[in-house]
């Protein structure tokens, strides 16, 4: 089964190594709102590419997408 086979099938999304299952179309912005991700200090990687936040409304999740939230820690 390919990523594009059927948008009505359940999709597995990996977030920081944890599996989330969705069964309806949702874009990244909606998904982040659902997760409660409002921390502006995070960098988001989507399928191994740093995500431009302006594109989050245009990208819809597909089966086996990978999302990583990366925090920047400073110190000395």
PDB file of N, CA, C, O and CB in Angstrom:
ATOM      1  N   UNK A   1       0.847  -1.173   0.000  1.00  0.00           N
ATOM      2  CA  UNK A   1       0.000   0.000   0.000  1.00  0.00           C
ATOM      3  C   UNK A   1       0.896   1.240   0.000  1.00  0.00           C
ATOM      4  O   UNK A   1       1.849   1.322   0.774  1.00  0.00           O
ATOM      5  CB  UNK A   1      -0.966  -0.004   1.224  1.00  0.00           C
ATOM      6  N   UNK A   2       0.593   2.176  -0.848  1.00  0.00           N
ATOM      7  CA  UNK A   2       1.389   3.390  -0.934  1.00  0.00           C
ATOM      8  C   UNK A   2       0.759   4.495  -0.104  1.00  0.00           C
ATOM      9  O   UNK A   2      -0.374   4.380   0.362  1.00  0.00           O
ATOM     10  CB  UNK A   2       1.539   3.835  -2.389  1.00  0.00           C
ATOM     11  N   UNK A   3       1.515   5.562   0.068  1.00  0.00           N
ATOM     12  CA  UNK A   3       1.019   6.696   0.847  1.00  0.00           C
ATOM     13  C   UNK A   3      -0.248   7.283   0.235  1.00  0.00           C
ATOM     14  O   UNK A   3      -1.124   7.743   0.966  1.00  0.00           O
ATOM     15  CB  UNK A   3       2.092   7.774   0.954  1.00  0.00           C
ATOM     16  N   UNK A   4      -0.360   7.276  -1.076  1.00  0.00           N
ATOM     17  CA  UNK A   4      -1.460   7.947  -1.748  1.00  0.00           C
ATOM     18  C   UNK A   4      -2.663   7.040  -2.017  1.00  0.00           C
ATOM     19  O   UNK A   4      -3.611   7.493  -2.659  1.00  0.00           O
ATOM     20  CB  UNK A   4      -0.973   8.519  -3.036  1.00  0.00           C
ATOM     21  N   UNK A   5      -2.675   5.798  -1.568  1.00  0.00           N
ATOM     22  CA  UNK A   5      -3.705   4.846  -1.967  1.00  0.00           C
ATOM     23  C   UNK A   5      -5.125   5.299  -1.680  1.00  0.00           C
ATOM     24  O   UNK A   5      -5.951   5.327  -2.591  1.00  0.00           O
ATOM     25  CB  UNK A   5      -3.468   3.558  -1.291  1.00  0.00           C
ATOM     26  N   UNK A   6      -5.433   5.655  -0.436  1.00  0.00           N
ATOM     27  CA  UNK A   6      -6.804   6.018  -0.110  1.00  0.00           C
ATOM     28  C   UNK A   6      -6.783   6.955   1.090  1.00  0.00           C
ATOM     29  O   UNK A   6      -6.320   6.587   2.170  1.00  0.00           O
ATOM     30  CB  UNK A   6      -7.670   4.755   0.180  1.00  0.00           C
ATOM     31  N   UNK A   7      -7.288   8.167   0.891  1.00  0.00           N
ATOM     32  CA  UNK A   7      -7.235   9.159   1.961  1.00  0.00           C
ATOM     33  C   UNK A   7      -8.164   8.818   3.120  1.00  0.00           C
ATOM     34  O   UNK A   7      -8.055   9.429   4.184  1.00  0.00           O
ATOM     35  CB  UNK A   7      -7.587  10.523   1.415  1.00  0.00           C
ATOM     36  N   UNK A   8      -9.092   7.841   2.944  1.00  0.00           N
ATOM     37  CA  UNK A   8     -10.008   7.479   4.019  1.00  0.00           C
ATOM     38  C   UNK A   8      -9.450   6.409   4.948  1.00  0.00           C
ATOM     39  O   UNK A   8     -10.036   6.148   5.998  1.00  0.00           O
ATOM     40  CB  UNK A   8     -11.305   7.006   3.439  1.00  0.00           C
ATOM     41  N   UNK A   9      -8.338   5.788   4.589  1.00  0.00           N
ATOM     42  CA  UNK A   9      -7.759   4.763   5.433  1.00  0.00           C
ATOM     43  C   UNK A   9      -7.036   5.376   6.617  1.00  0.00           C
ATOM     44  O   UNK A   9      -6.637   6.540   6.581  1.00  0.00           O
ATOM     45  CB  UNK A   9      -6.810   3.893   4.634  1.00  0.00           C
ATOM     46  N   UNK A  10      -6.873   4.587   7.662  1.00  0.00           N
ATOM     47  CA  UNK A  10      -6.157   5.083   8.833  1.00  0.00           C
ATOM     48  C   UNK A  10      -4.698   5.330   8.466  1.00  0.00           C
ATOM     49  O   UNK A  10      -4.085   4.569   7.717  1.00  0.00           O
ATOM     50  CB  UNK A  10      -6.264   4.081  10.016  1.00  0.00           C
ATOM     51  N   UNK A  11      -4.166   6.408   9.011  1.00  0.00           N
ATOM     52  CA  UNK A  11      -2.785   6.807   8.739  1.00  0.00           C
ATOM     53  C   UNK A  11      -2.002   6.786  10.040  1.00  0.00           C
ATOM     54  O   UNK A  11      -2.488   7.242  11.075  1.00  0.00           O
ATOM     55  CB  UNK A  11      -2.724   8.216   8.081  1.00  0.00           C
ATOM     56  N   UNK A  12      -0.806   6.262   9.985  1.00  0.00           N
ATOM     57  CA  UNK A  12       0.088   6.259  11.138  1.00  0.00           C
ATOM     58  C   UNK A  12       1.062   7.400  10.973  1.00  0.00           C
ATOM     59  O   UNK A  12       1.742   7.513   9.953  1.00  0.00           O
ATOM     60  CB  UNK A  12       0.835   4.900  11.287  1.00  0.00           C
ATOM     61  N   UNK A  13       1.125   8.247  11.988  1.00  0.00           N
ATOM     62  CA  UNK A  13       2.021   9.395  11.999  1.00  0.00           C
ATOM     63  C   UNK A  13       3.006   9.188  13.143  1.00  0.00           C
ATOM     64  O   UNK A  13       2.593   8.869  14.258  1.00  0.00           O
ATOM     65  CB  UNK A  13       1.230  10.751  12.154  1.00  0.00           C
ATOM     66  N   UNK A  14       4.280   9.360  12.890  1.00  0.00           N
ATOM     67  CA  UNK A  14       5.296   9.212  13.930  1.00  0.00           C
ATOM     68  C   UNK A  14       5.714  10.586  14.422  1.00  0.00           C
ATOM     69  O   UNK A  14       6.182  11.416  13.643  1.00  0.00           O
ATOM     70  CB  UNK A  14       6.522   8.423  13.404  1.00  0.00           C
ATOM     71  N   UNK A  15       5.546  10.824  15.712  1.00  0.00           N
ATOM     72  CA  UNK A  15       5.934  12.090  16.325  1.00  0.00           C
ATOM     73  C   UNK A  15       6.934  11.794  17.418  1.00  0.00           C
ATOM     74  O   UNK A  15       6.610  11.169  18.427  1.00  0.00           O
ATOM     75  CB  UNK A  15       4.702  12.859  16.886  1.00  0.00           C
ATOM     76  N   UNK A  16       8.159  12.254  17.202  1.00  0.00           N
ATOM     77  CA  UNK A  16       9.258  11.981  18.130  1.00  0.00           C
ATOM     78  C   UNK A  16       9.299  10.497  18.507  1.00  0.00           C
ATOM     79  O   UNK A  16       9.540  10.144  19.661  1.00  0.00           O
ATOM     80  CB  UNK A  16       9.117  12.846  19.396  1.00  0.00           C
ATOM     81  N   UNK A  17       9.060   9.642  17.519  1.00  0.00           N
ATOM     82  CA  UNK A  17       9.145   8.208  17.723  1.00  0.00           C
ATOM     83  C   UNK A  17       7.877   7.541  18.232  1.00  0.00           C
ATOM     84  O   UNK A  17       7.828   6.314  18.319  1.00  0.00           O
ATOM     85  CB  UNK A  17      10.225   7.929  18.657  1.00  0.00           C
ATOM     86  N   UNK A  18       6.849   8.311  18.571  1.00  0.00           N
ATOM     87  CA  UNK A  18       5.584   7.741  19.042  1.00  0.00           C
ATOM     88  C   UNK A  18       4.573   7.721  17.896  1.00  0.00           C
ATOM     89  O   UNK A  18       4.522   8.645  17.085  1.00  0.00           O
ATOM     90  CB  UNK A  18       5.026   8.550  20.250  1.00  0.00           C
ATOM     91  N   UNK A  19       3.774   6.664  17.841  1.00  0.00           N
ATOM     92  CA  UNK A  19       2.796   6.504  16.769  1.00  0.00           C
ATOM     93  C   UNK A  19       1.466   7.149  17.158  1.00  0.00           C
ATOM     94  O   UNK A  19       0.937   6.904  18.242  1.00  0.00           O
ATOM     95  CB  UNK A  19       2.592   5.012  16.441  1.00  0.00           C
ATOM     96  N   UNK A  20       0.944   7.963  16.269  1.00  0.00           N
ATOM     97  CA  UNK A  20      -0.400   8.526  16.379  1.00  0.00           C
ATOM     98  C   UNK A  20      -1.179   8.006  15.184  1.00  0.00           C
ATOM     99  O   UNK A  20      -0.636   7.912  14.084  1.00  0.00           O
ATOM    100  CB  UNK A  20      -0.385  10.112  16.426  1.00  0.00           C
ATOM    101  N   UNK A  21      -2.434   7.672  15.385  1.00  0.00           N
ATOM    102  CA  UNK A  21      -3.269   7.153  14.303  1.00  0.00           C
ATOM    103  C   UNK A  21      -4.375   8.156  14.020  1.00  0.00           C
ATOM    104  O   UNK A  21      -5.092   8.582  14.926  1.00  0.00           O
ATOM    105  CB  UNK A  21      -3.864   5.756  14.665  1.00  0.00           C
ATOM    106  N   UNK A  22      -4.504   8.528  12.755  1.00  0.00           N
ATOM    107  CA  UNK A  22      -5.590   9.426  12.344  1.00  0.00           C
ATOM    108  C   UNK A  22      -6.377   8.733  11.232  1.00  0.00           C
ATOM    109  O   UNK A  22      -5.831   7.900  10.509  1.00  0.00           O
ATOM    110  CB  UNK A  22      -5.033  10.826  11.863  1.00  0.00           C
ATOM    111  N   UNK A  23      -7.646   9.074  11.097  1.00  0.00           N
ATOM    112  CA  UNK A  23      -8.457   8.458  10.052  1.00  0.00           C
ATOM    113  C   UNK A  23      -9.294   9.483   9.282  1.00  0.00           C
ATOM    114  O   UNK A  23     -10.342   9.152   8.728  1.00  0.00           O
ATOM    115  CB  UNK A  23      -9.367   7.409  10.661  1.00  0.00           C
ATOM    116  N   UNK A  24      -8.822  10.713   9.254  1.00  0.00           N
ATOM    117  CA  UNK A  24      -9.496  11.746   8.479  1.00  0.00           C
ATOM    118  C   UNK A  24      -8.455  12.744   8.003  1.00  0.00           C
ATOM    119  O   UNK A  24      -7.390  12.859   8.609  1.00  0.00           O
ATOM    120  CB  UNK A  24     -10.604  12.451   9.315  1.00  0.00           C
ATOM    121  N   UNK A  25      -8.745  13.470   6.922  1.00  0.00           N
ATOM    122  CA  UNK A  25      -7.776  14.449   6.416  1.00  0.00           C
ATOM    123  C   UNK A  25      -7.556  15.573   7.431  1.00  0.00           C
ATOM    124  O   UNK A  25      -8.509  16.118   7.987  1.00  0.00           O
ATOM    125  CB  UNK A  25      -8.255  15.035   5.073  1.00  0.00           C
ATOM    126  N   UNK A  26      -6.300  15.905   7.660  1.00  0.00           N
ATOM    127  CA  UNK A  26      -5.953  16.982   8.587  1.00  0.00           C
ATOM    128  C   UNK A  26      -4.618  17.585   8.147  1.00  0.00           C
ATOM    129  O   UNK A  26      -3.692  16.866   7.772  1.00  0.00           O
ATOM    130  CB  UNK A  26      -5.874  16.458  10.068  1.00  0.00           C
ATOM    131  N   UNK A  27      -4.536  18.911   8.197  1.00  0.00           N
ATOM    132  CA  UNK A  27      -3.268  19.526   7.841  1.00  0.00           C
ATOM    133  C   UNK A  27      -2.404  19.689   9.095  1.00  0.00           C
ATOM    134  O   UNK A  27      -2.873  19.489  10.215  1.00  0.00           O
ATOM    135  CB  UNK A  27      -3.498  20.891   7.150  1.00  0.00           C
ATOM    136  N   UNK A  28      -1.158  20.049   8.891  1.00  0.00           N
ATOM    137  CA  UNK A  28      -0.228  20.148  10.018  1.00  0.00           C
ATOM    138  C   UNK A  28      -0.666  21.185  11.047  1.00  0.00           C
ATOM    139  O   UNK A  28      -0.559  20.943  12.249  1.00  0.00           O
ATOM    140  CB  UNK A  28       1.159  20.488   9.515  1.00  0.00           C
ATOM    141  N   UNK A  29      -1.151  22.322  10.595  1.00  0.00           N
ATOM    142  CA  UNK A  29      -1.569  23.364  11.534  1.00  0.00           C
ATOM    143  C   UNK A  29      -2.692  22.853  12.436  1.00  0.00           C
ATOM    144  O   UNK A  29      -2.657  23.067  13.648  1.00  0.00           O
ATOM    145  CB  UNK A  29      -2.026  24.626  10.774  1.00  0.00           C
ATOM    146  N   UNK A  30      -3.684  22.182  11.855  1.00  0.00           N
ATOM    147  CA  UNK A  30      -4.787  21.625  12.640  1.00  0.00           C
ATOM    148  C   UNK A  30      -4.275  20.563  13.615  1.00  0.00           C
ATOM    149  O   UNK A  30      -4.715  20.496  14.763  1.00  0.00           O
ATOM    150  CB  UNK A  30      -5.859  21.022  11.709  1.00  0.00           C
ATOM    151  N   UNK A  31      -3.341  19.735  13.142  1.00  0.00           N
ATOM    152  CA  UNK A  31      -2.806  18.671  13.980  1.00  0.00           C
ATOM    153  C   UNK A  31      -2.016  19.250  15.154  1.00  0.00           C
ATOM    154  O   UNK A  31      -2.131  18.762  16.278  1.00  0.00           O
ATOM    155  CB  UNK A  31      -1.917  17.734  13.152  1.00  0.00           C
ATOM    156  N   UNK A  32      -1.219  20.284  14.899  1.00  0.00           N
ATOM    157  CA  UNK A  32      -0.454  20.926  15.978  1.00  0.00           C
ATOM    158  C   UNK A  32      -1.392  21.555  17.000  1.00  0.00           C
ATOM    159  O   UNK A  32      -1.123  21.507  18.200  1.00  0.00           O
ATOM    160  CB  UNK A  32       0.500  21.996  15.406  1.00  0.00           C
ATOM    161  N   UNK A  33      -2.488  22.143  16.535  1.00  0.00           N
ATOM    162  CA  UNK A  33      -3.483  22.710  17.453  1.00  0.00           C
ATOM    163  C   UNK A  33      -4.081  21.603  18.313  1.00  0.00           C
ATOM    164  O   UNK A  33      -4.242  21.772  19.522  1.00  0.00           O
ATOM    165  CB  UNK A  33      -4.602  23.452  16.670  1.00  0.00           C
ATOM    166  N   UNK A  34      -4.410  20.472  17.694  1.00  0.00           N
ATOM    167  CA  UNK A  34      -4.939  19.325  18.425  1.00  0.00           C
ATOM    168  C   UNK A  34      -3.957  18.856  19.496  1.00  0.00           C
ATOM    169  O   UNK A  34      -4.363  18.519  20.608  1.00  0.00           O
ATOM    170  CB  UNK A  34      -5.255  18.178  17.460  1.00  0.00           C
ATOM    171  N   UNK A  35      -2.662  18.834  19.163  1.00  0.00           N
ATOM    172  CA  UNK A  35      -1.640  18.400  20.116  1.00  0.00           C
ATOM    173  C   UNK A  35      -1.390  19.432  21.212  1.00  0.00           C
ATOM    174  O   UNK A  35      -0.794  19.116  22.242  1.00  0.00           O
ATOM    175  CB  UNK A  35      -0.345  18.108  19.386  1.00  0.00           C
ATOM    176  N   UNK A  36      -1.847  20.670  20.990  1.00  0.00           N
ATOM    177  CA  UNK A  36      -1.606  21.724  21.963  1.00  0.00           C
ATOM    178  C   UNK A  36      -0.213  22.307  21.834  1.00  0.00           C
ATOM    179  O   UNK A  36       0.312  22.862  22.799  1.00  0.00           O
ATOM    180  CB  UNK A  36      -1.813  21.200  23.358  1.00  0.00           C
ATOM    181  N   UNK A  37       0.392  22.194  20.671  1.00  0.00           N
ATOM    182  CA  UNK A  37       1.750  22.680  20.430  1.00  0.00           C
ATOM    183  C   UNK A  37       1.712  24.177  20.153  1.00  0.00           C
ATOM    184  O   UNK A  37       1.493  24.609  19.022  1.00  0.00           O
ATOM    185  CB  UNK A  37       2.411  21.922  19.247  1.00  0.00           C
ATOM    186  N   UNK A  38       1.928  24.957  21.200  1.00  0.00           N
ATOM    187  CA  UNK A  38       1.930  26.410  21.039  1.00  0.00           C
ATOM    188  C   UNK A  38       3.266  27.006  21.443  1.00  0.00           C
ATOM    189  O   UNK A  38       3.382  28.224  21.581  1.00  0.00           O
ATOM    190  CB  UNK A  38       0.811  27.040  21.861  1.00  0.00           C
ATOM    191  N   UNK A  39       4.262  26.181  21.631  1.00  0.00           N
ATOM    192  CA  UNK A  39       5.569  26.640  22.062  1.00  0.00           C
ATOM    193  C   UNK A  39       6.357  27.162  20.867  1.00  0.00           C
ATOM    194  O   UNK A  39       6.722  26.389  19.980  1.00  0.00           O
ATOM    195  CB  UNK A  39       6.337  25.510  22.767  1.00  0.00           C
ATOM    196  N   UNK A  40       6.621  28.468  20.835  1.00  0.00           N
ATOM    197  CA  UNK A  40       7.330  29.055  19.706  1.00  0.00           C
ATOM    198  C   UNK A  40       8.824  28.734  19.734  1.00  0.00           C
ATOM    199  O   UNK A  40       9.526  29.035  18.769  1.00  0.00           O
ATOM    200  CB  UNK A  40       7.125  30.556  19.692  1.00  0.00           C
ATOM    201  N   UNK A  41       9.324  28.140  20.801  1.00  0.00           N
ATOM    202  CA  UNK A  41      10.737  27.791  20.891  1.00  0.00           C
ATOM    203  C   UNK A  41      11.075  26.478  20.210  1.00  0.00           C
ATOM    204  O   UNK A  41      12.220  26.029  20.261  1.00  0.00           O
ATOM    205  CB  UNK A  41      11.150  27.725  22.324  1.00  0.00           C
ATOM    206  N   UNK A  42      10.109  25.866  19.583  1.00  0.00           N
ATOM    207  CA  UNK A  42      10.347  24.586  18.930  1.00  0.00           C
ATOM    208  C   UNK A  42      10.639  24.758  17.448  1.00  0.00           C
ATOM    209  O   UNK A  42      10.079  25.626  16.778  1.00  0.00           O
ATOM    210  CB  UNK A  42       9.153  23.670  19.118  1.00  0.00           C
ATOM    211  N   UNK A  43      11.520  23.917  16.963  1.00  0.00           N
ATOM    212  CA  UNK A  43      11.733  23.781  15.531  1.00  0.00           C
ATOM    213  C   UNK A  43      11.046  22.481  15.152  1.00  0.00           C
ATOM    214  O   UNK A  43      11.183  21.477  15.851  1.00  0.00           O
ATOM    215  CB  UNK A  43      13.281  23.787  15.139  1.00  0.00           C
ATOM    216  N   UNK A  44      10.317  22.493  14.060  1.00  0.00           N
ATOM    217  CA  UNK A  44       9.614  21.296  13.637  1.00  0.00           C
ATOM    218  C   UNK A  44      10.267  20.744  12.379  1.00  0.00           C
ATOM    219  O   UNK A  44      10.498  21.459  11.404  1.00  0.00           O
ATOM    220  CB  UNK A  44       8.122  21.591  13.396  1.00  0.00           C
ATOM    221  N   UNK A  45      10.552  19.459  12.433  1.00  0.00           N
ATOM    222  CA  UNK A  45      11.081  18.755  11.276  1.00  0.00           C
ATOM    223  C   UNK A  45       9.969  17.857  10.748  1.00  0.00           C
ATOM    224  O   UNK A  45       9.388  17.072  11.496  1.00  0.00           O
ATOM    225  CB  UNK A  45      12.372  17.929  11.637  1.00  0.00           C
ATOM    226  N   UNK A  46       9.681  17.975   9.467  1.00  0.00           N
ATOM    227  CA  UNK A  46       8.631  17.182   8.832  1.00  0.00           C
ATOM    228  C   UNK A  46       9.269  16.340   7.740  1.00  0.00           C
ATOM    229  O   UNK A  46       9.775  16.871   6.751  1.00  0.00           O
ATOM    230  CB  UNK A  46       7.497  18.090   8.250  1.00  0.00           C
ATOM    231  N   UNK A  47       9.244  15.030   7.923  1.00  0.00           N
ATOM    232  CA  UNK A  47       9.876  14.099   6.984  1.00  0.00           C
ATOM    233  C   UNK A  47      11.323  14.493   6.679  1.00  0.00           C
ATOM    234  O   UNK A  47      11.748  14.526   5.524  1.00  0.00           O
ATOM    235  CB  UNK A  47       9.072  14.035   5.686  1.00  0.00           C
ATOM    236  N   UNK A  48      12.055  14.786   7.735  1.00  0.00           N
ATOM    237  CA  UNK A  48      13.489  15.086   7.721  1.00  0.00           C
ATOM    238  C   UNK A  48      13.840  16.419   7.063  1.00  0.00           C
ATOM    239  O   UNK A  48      14.976  16.618   6.633  1.00  0.00           O
ATOM    240  CB  UNK A  48      14.217  13.990   7.017  1.00  0.00           C
ATOM    241  N   UNK A  49      12.870  17.332   6.983  1.00  0.00           N
ATOM    242  CA  UNK A  49      13.109  18.667   6.456  1.00  0.00           C
ATOM    243  C   UNK A  49      12.564  19.668   7.464  1.00  0.00           C
ATOM    244  O   UNK A  49      11.461  19.487   7.979  1.00  0.00           O
ATOM    245  CB  UNK A  49      12.449  18.857   5.049  1.00  0.00           C
ATOM    246  N   UNK A  50      13.332  20.736   7.756  1.00  0.00           N
ATOM    247  CA  UNK A  50      12.860  21.780   8.667  1.00  0.00           C
ATOM    248  C   UNK A  50      11.630  22.437   8.045  1.00  0.00           C
ATOM    249  O   UNK A  50      11.659  22.877   6.896  1.00  0.00           O
ATOM    250  CB  UNK A  50      13.984  22.843   8.953  1.00  0.00           C
ATOM    251  N   UNK A  51      10.554  22.493   8.822  1.00  0.00           N
ATOM    252  CA  UNK A  51       9.279  22.990   8.322  1.00  0.00           C
ATOM    253  C   UNK A  51       9.208  24.504   8.395  1.00  0.00           C
ATOM    254  O   UNK A  51       9.510  25.099   9.430  1.00  0.00           O
ATOM    255  CB  UNK A  51       8.131  22.378   9.103  1.00  0.00           C
ATOM    256  N   UNK A  52       8.812  25.120   7.300  1.00  0.00           N
ATOM    257  CA  UNK A  52       8.491  26.539   7.281  1.00  0.00           C
ATOM    258  C   UNK A  52       7.080  26.662   7.855  1.00  0.00           C
ATOM    259  O   UNK A  52       6.137  26.140   7.261  1.00  0.00           O
ATOM    260  CB  UNK A  52       8.595  27.155   5.816  1.00  0.00           C
ATOM    261  N   UNK A  53       6.908  27.346   9.007  1.00  0.00           N
ATOM    262  CA  UNK A  53       5.584  27.428   9.647  1.00  0.00           C
ATOM    263  C   UNK A  53       4.487  27.962   8.735  1.00  0.00           C
ATOM    264  O   UNK A  53       3.314  27.643   8.927  1.00  0.00           O
ATOM    265  CB  UNK A  53       5.667  28.300  10.863  1.00  0.00           C
ATOM    266  N   UNK A  54       4.855  28.772   7.743  1.00  0.00           N
ATOM    267  CA  UNK A  54       3.851  29.321   6.823  1.00  0.00           C
ATOM    268  C   UNK A  54       3.231  28.254   5.926  1.00  0.00           C
ATOM    269  O   UNK A  54       2.175  28.483   5.335  1.00  0.00           O
ATOM    270  CB  UNK A  54       4.476  30.403   5.963  1.00  0.00           C
ATOM    271  N   UNK A  55       3.869  27.097   5.817  1.00  0.00           N
ATOM    272  CA  UNK A  55       3.360  26.037   4.956  1.00  0.00           C
ATOM    273  C   UNK A  55       2.493  25.023   5.689  1.00  0.00           C
ATOM    274  O   UNK A  55       1.938  24.120   5.063  1.00  0.00           O
ATOM    275  CB  UNK A  55       4.502  25.331   4.305  1.00  0.00           C
ATOM    276  N   UNK A  56       2.369  25.158   7.003  1.00  0.00           N
ATOM    277  CA  UNK A  56       1.682  24.128   7.791  1.00  0.00           C
ATOM    278  C   UNK A  56       0.200  23.974   7.438  1.00  0.00           C
ATOM    279  O   UNK A  56      -0.377  22.910   7.666  1.00  0.00           O
ATOM    280  CB  UNK A  56       1.811  24.448   9.257  1.00  0.00           C
ATOM    281  N   UNK A  57      -0.418  25.007   6.890  1.00  0.00           N
ATOM    282  CA  UNK A  57      -1.825  24.886   6.481  1.00  0.00           C
ATOM    283  C   UNK A  57      -1.964  24.156   5.151  1.00  0.00           C
ATOM    284  O   UNK A  57      -3.033  23.629   4.842  1.00  0.00           O
ATOM    285  CB  UNK A  57      -2.468  26.268   6.380  1.00  0.00           C
ATOM    286  N   UNK A  58      -0.898  24.122   4.367  1.00  0.00           N
ATOM    287  CA  UNK A  58      -0.960  23.534   3.028  1.00  0.00           C
ATOM    288  C   UNK A  58      -0.539  22.069   3.003  1.00  0.00           C
ATOM    289  O   UNK A  58      -0.775  21.382   2.009  1.00  0.00           O
ATOM    290  CB  UNK A  58      -0.090  24.321   2.084  1.00  0.00           C
ATOM    291  N   UNK A  59       0.076  21.580   4.071  1.00  0.00           N
ATOM    292  CA  UNK A  59       0.580  20.211   4.108  1.00  0.00           C
ATOM    293  C   UNK A  59      -0.393  19.334   4.876  1.00  0.00           C
ATOM    294  O   UNK A  59      -0.631  19.547   6.065  1.00  0.00           O
ATOM    295  CB  UNK A  59       1.985  20.155   4.748  1.00  0.00           C
ATOM    296  N   UNK A  60      -0.956  18.343   4.187  1.00  0.00           N
ATOM    297  CA  UNK A  60      -1.851  17.392   4.824  1.00  0.00           C
ATOM    298  C   UNK A  60      -1.088  16.125   5.150  1.00  0.00           C
ATOM    299  O   UNK A  60      -0.267  15.660   4.360  1.00  0.00           O
ATOM    300  CB  UNK A  60      -3.062  17.084   3.924  1.00  0.00           C
ATOM    301  N   UNK A  61      -1.364  15.568   6.321  1.00  0.00           N
ATOM    302  CA  UNK A  61      -0.653  14.385   6.781  1.00  0.00           C
ATOM    303  C   UNK A  61      -0.993  13.171   5.931  1.00  0.00           C
ATOM    304  O   UNK A  61      -2.138  12.974   5.525  1.00  0.00           O
ATOM    305  CB  UNK A  61      -0.976  14.109   8.240  1.00  0.00           C
ATOM    306  N   UNK A  62       0.032  12.360   5.673  1.00  0.00           N
ATOM    307  CA  UNK A  62      -0.138  11.121   4.933  1.00  0.00           C
ATOM    308  C   UNK A  62       0.457   9.984   5.752  1.00  0.00           C
ATOM    309  O   UNK A  62       1.187  10.217   6.716  1.00  0.00           O
ATOM    310  CB  UNK A  62       0.526  11.207   3.528  1.00  0.00           C
ATOM    311  N   UNK A  63       0.146   8.773   5.370  1.00  0.00           N
ATOM    312  CA  UNK A  63       0.582   7.588   6.098  1.00  0.00           C
ATOM    313  C   UNK A  63       2.106   7.552   6.233  1.00  0.00           C
ATOM    314  O   UNK A  63       2.834   7.738   5.259  1.00  0.00           O
ATOM    315  CB  UNK A  63       0.085   6.324   5.396  1.00  0.00           C
ATOM    316  N   UNK A  64       2.565   7.310   7.448  1.00  0.00           N
ATOM    317  CA  UNK A  64       3.973   7.180   7.825  1.00  0.00           C
ATOM    318  C   UNK A  64       4.771   8.475   7.749  1.00  0.00           C
ATOM    319  O   UNK A  64       5.997   8.441   7.645  1.00  0.00           O
ATOM    320  CB  UNK A  64       4.620   6.168   6.958  1.00  0.00           C
ATOM    321  N   UNK A  65       4.085   9.621   7.800  1.00  0.00           N
ATOM    322  CA  UNK A  65       4.815  10.883   7.922  1.00  0.00           C
ATOM    323  C   UNK A  65       5.554  10.887   9.252  1.00  0.00           C
ATOM    324  O   UNK A  65       5.107  10.278  10.224  1.00  0.00           O
ATOM    325  CB  UNK A  65       3.851  12.112   7.814  1.00  0.00           C
ATOM    326  N   UNK A  66       6.688  11.577   9.287  1.00  0.00           N
ATOM    327  CA  UNK A  66       7.499  11.676  10.503  1.00  0.00           C
ATOM    328  C   UNK A  66       7.629  13.141  10.904  1.00  0.00           C
ATOM    329  O   UNK A  66       8.022  13.993  10.107  1.00  0.00           O
ATOM    330  CB  UNK A  66       8.905  11.037  10.293  1.00  0.00           C
ATOM    331  N   UNK A  67       7.287  13.409  12.162  1.00  0.00           N
ATOM    332  CA  UNK A  67       7.394  14.765  12.697  1.00  0.00           C
ATOM    333  C   UNK A  67       8.306  14.687  13.925  1.00  0.00           C
ATOM    334  O   UNK A  67       8.140  13.828  14.791  1.00  0.00           O
ATOM    335  CB  UNK A  67       5.966  15.370  13.064  1.00  0.00           C
ATOM    336  N   UNK A  68       9.262  15.596  13.972  1.00  0.00           N
ATOM    337  CA  UNK A  68      10.160  15.697  15.124  1.00  0.00           C
ATOM    338  C   UNK A  68      10.110  17.132  15.637  1.00  0.00           C
ATOM    339  O   UNK A  68      10.244  18.077  14.859  1.00  0.00           O
ATOM    340  CB  UNK A  68      11.631  15.281  14.747  1.00  0.00           C
ATOM    341  N   UNK A  69       9.920  17.293  16.928  1.00  0.00           N
ATOM    342  CA  UNK A  69       9.984  18.606  17.556  1.00  0.00           C
ATOM    343  C   UNK A  69      11.360  18.736  18.193  1.00  0.00           C
ATOM    344  O   UNK A  69      11.760  17.907  19.010  1.00  0.00           O
ATOM    345  CB  UNK A  69       8.836  18.802  18.617  1.00  0.00           C
ATOM    346  N   UNK A  70      12.071  19.775  17.813  1.00  0.00           N
ATOM    347  CA  UNK A  70      13.433  19.977  18.273  1.00  0.00           C
ATOM    348  C   UNK A  70      13.482  21.261  19.091  1.00  0.00           C
ATOM    349  O   UNK A  70      13.020  22.308  18.637  1.00  0.00           O
ATOM    350  CB  UNK A  70      14.428  20.033  17.080  1.00  0.00           C
ATOM    351  N   UNK A  71      14.036  21.181  20.288  1.00  0.00           N
ATOM    352  CA  UNK A  71      14.188  22.380  21.106  1.00  0.00           C
ATOM    353  C   UNK A  71      15.650  22.795  21.101  1.00  0.00           C
ATOM    354  O   UNK A  71      16.554  21.966  21.001  1.00  0.00           O
ATOM    355  CB  UNK A  71      13.686  22.139  22.556  1.00  0.00           C
ATOM    356  N   UNK A  72      15.849  24.072  21.210  1.00  0.00           N
ATOM    357  CA  UNK A  72      17.204  24.608  21.257  1.00  0.00           C
ATOM    358  C   UNK A  72      17.504  24.956  22.712  1.00  0.00           C
ATOM    359  O   UNK A  72      16.749  25.685  23.355  1.00  0.00           O
ATOM    360  CB  UNK A  72      17.367  25.864  20.316  1.00  0.00           C
ATOM    361  N   UNK A  73      18.599  24.434  23.214  1.00  0.00           N
ATOM    362  CA  UNK A  73      18.978  24.658  24.595  1.00  0.00           C
ATOM    363  C   UNK A  73      20.275  25.444  24.627  1.00  0.00           C
ATOM    364  O   UNK A  73      21.269  25.057  24.012  1.00  0.00           O
ATOM    365  CB  UNK A  73      19.120  23.323  25.357  1.00  0.00           C
ATOM    366  N   UNK A  74      20.253  26.532  25.339  1.00  0.00           N
ATOM    367  CA  UNK A  74      21.461  27.327  25.476  1.00  0.00           C
ATOM    368  C   UNK A  74      22.070  27.148  26.854  1.00  0.00           C
ATOM    369  O   UNK A  74      21.428  26.651  27.779  1.00  0.00           O
ATOM    370  CB  UNK A  74      21.164  28.797  25.218  1.00  0.00           C
ATOM    371  N   UNK A  75      23.269  27.546  26.965  1.00  0.00           N
ATOM    372  CA  UNK A  75      23.915  27.437  28.275  1.00  0.00           C
ATOM    373  C   UNK A  75      25.426  27.439  28.126  1.00  0.00           C
ATOM    374  O   UNK A  75      25.975  27.543  27.029  1.00  0.00           O
ATOM    375  CB  UNK A  75      23.456  26.164  29.002  1.00  0.00           C
ATOM    376  N   UNK A  76      26.049  27.323  29.235  1.00  0.00           N
ATOM    377  CA  UNK A  76      27.500  27.376  29.144  1.00  0.00           C
ATOM    378  C   UNK A  76      28.182  26.458  30.114  1.00  0.00           C
ATOM    379  O   UNK A  76      29.411  26.399  30.148  1.00  0.00           O
ATOM    380  CB  UNK A  76      27.975  28.759  29.366  1.00  0.00           C
TER     381      UNK A  76
END
